[in-house]
Amino acid sequence: MTSIATTTRATSPVRDTANVLVRELRPVVRDPFSLIFSLLQPLVFLGLFGPLLVASSGQPASETLQWFVPGILVMIALFGTGTTGANLLFEMQTGSHERTLVAPIARSSLLIGRALKEMVPIIVQAGVIALVTIPFGFSVNPAGMVIGLVLLAVFGLGFGSLSYALALASRNRDWMFWGVQQATIFPLMILSGMLLPLEGGPAWMQVAAAFNPLSYVVTAERALFAGDLSSPAVLWGFVAAIVLAAVGLAVGIRSMKKSR
């Protein structure tokens, strides 16, 4: 009896996370248009920014896309998980968040389930973008793509948890959430070399990029999609993502306990 009870308690966070994930995915299933609409931003970047990058780089389109597309996928994960807190703001305004807190589920499950929910559209978007760009010379390493999506999930878990914590700190002040979010996301994006290479940029930007965890994730994604699975960049990308996930979960869970 004791061993059975212990096993049940040990597996309850996994079950709670699955329940939260299913709950969060129901609106997406009922309204798939939101998933289709979310494809517009990456496709616009590919269609408008991509040709400019090809023209300015002087390299073949296939090589430029091989560098550019993984960065677009990281950008999708950045913006997608960064809005986890926005959904929480709406729930706090309607009172559903308070009802969730009194439910007998692990606090960490709320963070993990909501962050993983954002990964489902990212997986769909990654597949669509890969299919769109393959005719133009982009090549996909299947194993590298799967590992790359796992890396994005770990990163999204940490960044989504921080977004969750920011929403709890902002509460009824939506302007504070969006102000801090925008002031964080765009510097992280630019200083990661996601859209433009930083090698030719000012020295201070290269130094700042070295302290940006997102830059390691971007570099790792490019290595993975190119099939260079043993590259040291992959290891550093996972180290950066795991550290961010640990910090994000710690901050998010602490914020939830303080908000009760």
C-alpha positions in Angstrom: 0.0 0.0 0.0 2.8 2.4 0.9 4.6 1.8 -2.4 1.4 2.4 -4.4 0.7 5.6 -2.6 4.3 6.8 -3.1 4.1 6.0 -6.8 0.8 7.9 -7.1 2.3 11.0 -5.4 5.4 10.8 -7.5 3.4 10.6 -10.8 0.9 13.3 -9.8 2.9 16.2 -11.1 3.1 14.5 -14.5 -0.6 13.9 -14.5 -1.4 17.4 -13.4 0.8 18.8 -16.2 -1.0 16.7 -18.7 -4.4 17.9 -17.4 -3.3 21.5 -17.6 -1.9 21.0 -21.1 -5.2 19.4 -22.3 -7.1 22.3 -20.7 -5.0 24.9 -22.4 -5.2 23.2 -25.8 -9.0 23.0 -25.9 -9.4 26.6 -27.1 -6.9 26.0 -29.9 -8.7 22.9 -31.0 -12.1 24.7 -31.0 -10.7 27.7 -32.8 -7.9 26.5 -35.2 -8.0 29.9 -37.0 -5.8 31.3 -34.2 -3.1 28.7 -35.1 -3.4 29.6 -38.8 -3.2 33.3 -38.1 0.0 32.8 -36.0 1.7 31.6 -39.2 1.5 35.0 -40.8 4.3 36.6 -38.9 7.0 34.0 -39.7 5.9 33.8 -43.3 6.0 37.6 -43.6 9.6 37.5 -42.3 10.5 34.8 -44.7 8.8 36.4 -47.7 10.0 40.0 -47.1 13.1 39.9 -44.9 14.5 36.7 -46.5 15.1 38.1 -50.0 16.7 41.2 -48.6 19.1 39.0 -46.6 19.9 36.9 -49.6 20.6 40.0 -51.7 22.8 41.6 -49.1 24.8 38.5 -48.2 25.9 37.7 -51.7 25.6 34.0 -50.9 23.3 31.4 -52.6 19.8 31.4 -51.4 20.1 27.8 -50.0 23.0 28.8 -47.7 21.2 32.0 -46.5 18.0 30.0 -45.7 20.0 27.4 -43.9 21.2 30.2 -41.6 18.0 32.2 -41.5 15.2 29.7 -41.0 16.3 28.2 -37.7 16.4 31.8 -36.3 12.8 32.3 -37.4 11.8 29.2 -35.5 13.5 30.5 -32.4 11.7 33.8 -32.9 8.4 32.0 -33.0 9.2 30.3 -29.7 10.3 33.6 -28.2 7.1 35.4 -29.0 4.8 32.4 -28.4 6.1 31.6 -24.9 6.5 35.3 -24.1 2.7 35.7 -24.3 2.0 33.0 -21.7 1.6 35.8 -19.1 -0.9 37.6 -21.3 -3.3 34.6 -21.1 -2.8 34.6 -17.3 -3.7 38.3 -17.1 -7.0 37.6 -18.8 -7.7 34.7 -16.4 -7.0 36.9 -13.4 -9.4 39.5 -14.7 -12.2 36.9 -15.1 -11.4 35.1 -11.8 -10.6 31.7 -13.3 -7.0 31.9 -12.1 -8.1 32.0 -8.5 -10.2 29.0 -9.0 -7.3 27.2 -10.6 -5.1 27.9 -7.5 -7.4 26.2 -5.1 -7.5 23.0 -7.3 -5.4 20.1 -5.9 -2.7 20.3 -8.5 1.1 21.0 -8.3 2.0 24.7 -8.8 4.8 23.7 -11.2 2.3 21.9 -13.4 0.5 25.1 -14.1 3.7 26.6 -15.4 4.9 23.6 -17.3 1.5 22.8 -18.8 1.0 26.3 -20.1 4.5 26.7 -21.5 4.2 23.3 -23.3 0.9 24.4 -24.8 2.7 27.1 -26.7 5.0 24.4 -28.2 2.2 22.7 -30.0 1.7 25.7 -32.5 5.5 26.0 -32.8 5.8 22.4 -33.9 3.1 22.9 -36.5 4.7 26.2 -37.7 8.1 24.5 -37.9 6.7 21.9 -40.2 5.0 24.4 -42.4 8.0 26.7 -42.7 10.3 23.7 -43.5 7.9 22.6 -46.3 7.7 26.1 -47.7 11.4 26.7 -47.7 12.6 23.2 -48.9 11.9 24.1 -52.6 14.2 27.1 -52.3 17.1 25.1 -51.1 16.6 24.7 -47.3 17.5 21.2 -46.1 16.3 19.6 -43.0 18.1 17.0 -40.9 15.2 15.0 -39.4 17.0 14.0 -36.2 18.4 17.5 -35.8 14.9 19.0 -36.2 13.5 16.8 -33.5 16.3 17.6 -31.1 15.9 21.3 -32.1 12.3 21.2 -31.1 13.2 19.6 -27.8 15.7 22.5 -27.2 13.0 25.0 -28.0 10.6 23.3 -25.6 13.2 23.6 -22.8 13.8 27.2 -23.6 10.1 27.9 -23.9 9.5 26.4 -20.5 11.9 28.8 -18.8 10.8 31.9 -20.8 7.2 31.1 -20.4 7.5 30.7 -16.7 9.2 34.1 -16.5 6.3 35.6 -18.5 3.9 34.0 -16.0 5.8 35.5 -13.1 5.7 38.9 -14.8 1.9 38.7 -15.2 1.5 37.9 -11.5 3.6 40.9 -10.7 1.7 43.2 -13.0 -1.8 41.9 -12.1 -4.3 44.6 -13.1 -1.7 46.8 -14.7 -1.6 45.4 -18.3 0.5 48.3 -19.5 3.3 47.2 -17.1 3.3 43.6 -18.5 3.4 44.7 -22.1 6.0 47.4 -21.5 8.4 45.0 -19.7 7.7 42.3 -22.2 8.5 44.4 -25.3 11.5 46.0 -23.6 12.9 42.5 -23.0 12.0 40.5 -26.1 13.3 42.9 -28.8 16.8 43.4 -27.3 17.0 39.6 -26.7 16.0 39.0 -30.3 18.4 41.6 -31.9 21.4 40.6 -29.6 21.0 36.9 -30.5 21.9 37.2 -34.1 18.6 35.8 -35.0 17.8 38.0 -38.0 21.2 39.5 -38.8 24.8 38.3 -38.1 26.5 40.1 -35.3 30.1 39.4 -36.4 30.3 42.7 -38.3 28.5 44.7 -35.6 30.0 46.9 -32.9 32.1 45.2 -30.2 29.7 46.1 -27.4 26.9 44.2 -29.2 29.1 41.1 -29.5 29.9 41.3 -25.8 26.2 41.7 -24.9 25.4 38.7 -27.1 27.8 36.6 -25.2 25.6 37.2 -22.1 22.4 36.5 -24.0 21.2 32.9 -23.5 19.1 33.2 -26.6 22.2 33.6 -28.8 23.4 30.1 -27.7 20.0 28.6 -28.5 20.0 30.2 -31.9 23.5 29.0 -32.7 22.6 25.5 -31.5 19.4 25.4 -33.7 21.5 26.3 -36.8 23.9 23.5 -36.0 21.1 21.0 -35.4 19.1 21.8 -38.6 22.4 21.5 -40.6 22.9 18.0 -39.2 25.9 18.9 -37.1 24.6 17.1 -34.0 28.0 16.8 -32.3 28.8 20.5 -32.5 29.8 22.1 -29.1 27.2 24.8 -30.0 24.5 22.2 -29.3 25.8 21.5 -25.9 26.0 25.2 -25.0 22.5 25.7 -26.4 21.1 23.1 -24.1 23.1 24.4 -21.1 21.7 27.9 -21.7 18.1 26.6 -22.1 18.3 24.4 -19.0 19.7 27.2 -16.8 16.9 29.5 -18.1 14.3 26.8 -17.4 15.5 26.2 -13.9 15.6 30.0 -13.1 12.2 30.5 -14.8 10.5 27.7 -12.8 12.0 28.8 -9.6 10.9 32.4 -10.1 7.5 31.4 -11.4 6.7 29.0 -8.6 7.8 31.5 -6.0 5.6 34.2 -7.6 2.6 31.9 -7.5 3.2 31.1 -3.8 3.4 34.8 -2.9 0.3 35.7 -5.0 -2.0 33.4 -3.0 
